[in-house]
C-alpha cells in the first residue's frame, strides 16, 4: 500500500532527525564537561555584553536628559527677557491723563473758542507707547506658541493670553475712537479776541474707556506674571527642586489666574 509506505518513510526520517539532534546535544554536553572553562568564558561574554548594553542605554538616557535640561534653561532665559520687555514697555502708558487733558482743553475751547493741542499731543505719545507695548506682548505670545509643545497644557494658557491681548487692543481702539472727534488745534491763540467754541467730546465717556483700557492692561500684565510662574515651575523647578506659588488675587471671583489645565 503506497500510503502505508509513505507514513513509514516519514516516521523513519523523523526518528533520524531526533537521533541526530540528541547525538549533537550529547556531544556538546560532553565537550562542555571536558572543558569547563568554555562555560565560564561564554557566561562571562554574555554578562559583559549585557552590562555594556545597559551602560549604553543609561548613557543615552543621561545625555537626553542633559540636552532637555539645557534646552529648558535656554527657553526660560529667553522667555524671561521677553516677559520683562513686555511689562516694562506697558508700564509707561499714562492713559489716565487723557480725560483731564480733554477737560482742560474743552474748558479753554468753551471760554475762548480756540482748540488747544494738549490732549491730542498727549494722545499721540500714548498711541506710540501703546503700539510699542503691543509689539512686545505679541513677541511674547509668539514665543510661547513656538515652545508650547514643551509643557502639556500650555496651548490653552497661550490661547487665553491671546484673547486678553485682543481685549487690550480693542480697549485702546475705543479710546482712540473718542479722540478722533477732538477738533484740530488752532495755530494761533488770541485770548483777547476769542472765536466761536468748537464741538468737543465730553470727558466722562473718555474716562470710562480709559478705565477699561487700564483694567484690560492690568489683566494682561497679571497673565504675563502667571505664565512666568508656570515657566519657572515647569522648566527649571525640577532643576532646583523648588516651586513658585501662583498669584493670589484679592478677589478671585473678579480676577482670573492663569494655570495649566489638569491633563488626565
C-alpha positions as CSV (number, residue, x, y, z in Angstrom):
1,X,0.0,0.0,0.0
2,X,1.6,3.3,-1.1
3,X,0.0,5.2,1.7
4,X,1.4,3.0,4.4
5,X,4.9,3.1,2.9
6,X,4.8,6.9,2.9
7,X,3.9,7.0,6.6
8,X,6.7,4.6,7.4
9,X,9.2,6.7,5.5
10,X,8.2,9.9,7.3
11,X,8.4,8.2,10.7
12,X,11.9,6.9,9.8
13,X,13.1,10.4,8.8
14,X,11.7,11.9,12.0
15,X,13.4,9.3,14.1
16,X,16.7,10.0,12.3
17,X,16.3,13.8,13.0
18,X,15.5,13.2,16.6
19,X,18.5,10.8,16.9
20,X,20.8,13.3,15.2
21,X,19.7,16.2,17.4
22,X,20.1,14.0,20.5
23,X,23.6,13.0,19.4
24,X,24.6,16.6,18.8
25,X,23.3,17.7,22.2
26,X,25.1,14.9,23.9
27,X,28.3,15.9,22.1
28,X,28.0,19.5,23.2
29,X,27.4,18.4,26.8
30,X,30.4,16.1,26.7
31,X,32.6,18.9,25.3
32,X,31.5,21.3,28.0
33,X,32.1,18.7,30.7
34,X,35.6,18.2,29.3
35,X,36.3,22.0,29.0
36,X,34.5,23.8,31.9
37,X,36.5,27.0,31.1
38,X,34.4,27.3,27.9
39,X,31.2,27.6,30.0
40,X,32.8,30.3,32.2
41,X,34.0,32.2,29.1
42,X,30.7,32.1,27.4
43,X,28.9,33.1,30.5
44,X,31.3,36.0,31.0
45,X,30.9,37.2,27.5
46,X,27.1,37.1,27.8
47,X,27.2,39.0,31.1
48,X,29.7,41.6,29.7
49,X,27.6,42.1,26.6
50,X,24.5,42.7,28.7
51,X,26.3,45.1,31.0
52,X,27.7,47.1,28.1
53,X,24.2,47.3,26.6
54,X,22.8,48.6,29.9
55,X,25.6,51.1,30.3
56,X,24.9,52.3,26.7
57,X,21.2,52.8,27.5
58,X,22.0,54.6,30.7
59,X,24.4,56.9,28.9
60,X,21.9,57.7,26.2
61,X,19.2,58.5,28.8
62,X,21.6,60.7,30.7
63,X,22.6,62.6,27.6
64,X,19.0,63.0,26.6
65,X,18.1,64.4,30.0
66,X,21.1,66.8,29.9
67,X,20.1,68.1,26.4
68,X,16.5,68.6,27.7
69,X,17.6,70.4,30.8
70,X,19.9,72.7,28.8
71,X,17.1,73.5,26.3
72,X,14.7,74.2,29.2
73,X,17.1,76.7,30.7
74,X,17.6,78.5,27.4
75,X,13.8,78.6,26.8
76,X,13.3,80.1,30.3
77,X,16.0,82.7,29.8
78,X,14.6,83.9,26.5
79,X,11.1,83.9,27.9
80,X,12.2,86.0,30.9
81,X,13.7,88.6,28.7
82,X,10.6,88.9,26.5
83,X,8.3,89.0,29.5
84,X,10.4,91.7,31.2
85,X,10.3,93.8,28.0
86,X,6.6,93.4,27.7
87,X,6.0,94.6,31.3
88,X,8.4,97.4,31.1
89,X,7.0,98.7,27.8
90,X,3.5,98.6,29.1
91,X,4.2,100.3,32.4
92,X,4.8,103.7,30.9
93,X,1.4,104.4,29.3
94,X,-0.2,107.3,31.2
95,X,-3.7,106.6,29.7
96,X,-5.3,108.1,32.9
97,X,-4.1,111.6,31.9
98,X,-6.2,111.9,28.8
99,X,-9.6,112.7,30.5
100,X,-8.1,115.6,32.5
101,X,-6.3,117.0,29.4
102,X,-9.5,116.7,27.4
103,X,-11.5,118.5,30.1
104,X,-8.9,121.3,30.3
105,X,-8.9,121.7,26.5
106,X,-12.7,121.7,26.5
107,X,-12.8,124.5,29.1
108,X,-10.4,126.6,27.1
109,X,-12.5,126.0,24.0
110,X,-15.7,127.0,25.7
111,X,-14.3,130.2,27.1
112,X,-12.1,131.3,24.2
113,X,-13.3,129.3,21.2
114,X,-9.8,128.0,20.5
115,X,-8.9,124.3,20.4
116,X,-5.6,123.5,22.1
117,X,-3.2,120.7,21.1
118,X,-2.8,119.4,24.7
119,X,-4.9,116.3,24.6
120,X,-4.1,115.3,21.0
121,X,-0.3,115.7,21.7
122,X,-0.7,113.5,24.8
123,X,-2.8,111.0,22.8
124,X,-0.1,110.8,20.1
125,X,2.5,109.9,22.6
126,X,0.3,107.4,24.3
127,X,-0.6,105.8,21.0
128,X,3.1,105.3,20.2
129,X,3.7,103.8,23.6
130,X,0.7,101.5,23.1
131,X,1.9,100.3,19.8
132,X,5.3,99.6,21.3
133,X,3.7,97.7,24.2
134,X,1.5,95.7,21.7
135,X,4.6,94.7,19.8
136,X,6.4,93.5,22.9
137,X,3.3,91.4,24.0
138,X,3.0,89.9,20.5
139,X,6.6,88.9,20.6
140,X,6.0,87.1,23.9
141,X,2.8,85.5,22.6
142,X,4.7,84.2,19.5
143,X,7.5,82.8,21.7
144,X,5.1,80.9,24.0
145,X,3.4,79.5,20.9
146,X,6.7,78.4,19.5
147,X,7.6,76.3,22.6
148,X,4.2,75.3,23.8
149,X,5.0,71.7,23.0
150,X,7.4,71.6,25.9
151,X,4.7,71.9,28.5
152,X,1.4,70.0,28.4
153,X,-1.5,72.4,28.7
154,X,0.5,75.5,27.7
155,X,-1.6,75.7,24.5
156,X,-4.7,76.6,26.5
157,X,-2.8,79.2,28.5
158,X,-1.4,80.8,25.4
159,X,-4.8,81.0,23.9
160,X,-6.1,82.8,26.9
161,X,-3.2,85.2,26.7
162,X,-4.0,85.8,23.1
163,X,-7.7,86.6,23.9
164,X,-6.7,89.1,26.6
165,X,-4.2,90.7,24.2
166,X,-7.1,91.2,21.8
167,X,-9.2,92.8,24.6
168,X,-6.4,95.1,25.4
169,X,-6.1,96.2,21.7
170,X,-9.9,96.7,21.5
171,X,-9.9,98.8,24.6
172,X,-7.4,101.2,23.1
173,X,-9.4,101.3,19.9
174,X,-12.4,102.6,21.9
175,X,-10.2,105.3,23.4
176,X,-8.9,106.3,20.0
177,X,-12.4,106.5,18.6
178,X,-13.4,109.2,21.0
179,X,-10.2,111.2,20.4
180,X,-11.0,111.3,16.7
181,X,-13.8,113.7,17.4
182,X,-11.5,116.2,19.1
183,X,-11.0,119.3,17.0
184,X,-7.7,120.1,15.4
185,X,-5.7,122.6,17.4
186,X,-5.6,126.3,16.2
187,X,-2.3,127.6,15.0
188,X,-2.9,130.9,16.9
189,X,-4.3,131.5,20.3
190,X,-5.8,135.0,20.8
191,X,-7.3,135.4,24.2
192,X,-8.3,139.0,23.6
193,X,-10.4,138.0,20.5
194,X,-11.8,134.6,21.1
195,X,-13.6,132.7,18.3
196,X,-16.7,130.5,18.3
197,X,-16.5,127.4,20.5
198,X,-15.7,124.2,18.7
199,X,-17.5,120.9,19.3
200,X,-15.6,118.9,21.9
201,X,-16.5,115.5,23.3
202,X,-17.2,115.3,27.0
203,X,-14.5,113.9,29.3
204,X,-16.7,111.4,31.1
205,X,-17.1,108.8,28.2
206,X,-13.3,109.0,27.6
207,X,-12.7,108.5,31.3
208,X,-14.8,105.2,31.3
209,X,-13.0,104.0,28.2
210,X,-9.6,104.8,29.7
211,X,-10.6,103.0,32.9
212,X,-11.5,99.9,30.8
213,X,-8.2,100.2,29.0
214,X,-6.3,100.3,32.3
215,X,-8.2,97.3,33.6
216,X,-7.6,95.2,30.5
217,X,-3.9,96.2,30.6
218,X,-3.7,95.2,34.3
219,X,-5.2,91.8,33.5
220,X,-2.7,91.3,30.7
221,X,0.1,92.2,33.0
222,X,-1.2,89.7,35.5
223,X,-1.4,87.0,32.9
224,X,2.2,87.5,32.0
225,X,3.1,87.1,35.7
226,X,1.0,83.9,35.8
227,X,2.8,82.5,32.8
228,X,6.2,83.4,34.3
229,X,5.3,81.3,37.3
230,X,4.3,78.4,35.0
231,X,7.5,78.6,33.1
232,X,9.6,78.7,36.2
233,X,8.0,75.7,37.8
234,X,7.8,73.6,34.6
235,X,11.1,74.4,33.1
236,X,13.6,74.9,36.0
237,X,11.5,73.9,39.0
238,X,12.8,70.3,39.0
239,X,16.4,71.5,38.4
240,X,16.3,73.5,41.7
241,X,13.8,71.2,43.4
242,X,11.6,74.2,44.2
243,X,8.3,75.7,43.1
244,X,6.8,79.2,43.0
245,X,3.3,79.8,44.3
246,X,0.7,81.0,41.9
247,X,-0.6,84.6,42.2
248,X,-3.4,85.0,44.7
249,X,-5.7,87.9,43.8
250,X,-7.7,89.7,46.5
251,X,-10.9,88.9,44.7
252,X,-10.6,85.6,42.8
253,X,-14.2,86.0,41.5
254,X,-13.2,89.1,39.5
255,X,-9.6,88.4,38.7
256,X,-8.7,85.2,37.0
257,X,-5.4,83.4,37.5
258,X,-3.9,81.5,34.5
259,X,-3.0,78.0,35.4
260,X,-2.2,74.8,33.5
261,X,-5.3,72.7,32.9
262,X,-5.4,69.3,34.5
263,X,-4.3,66.7,31.9
264,X,-6.0,63.4,32.5
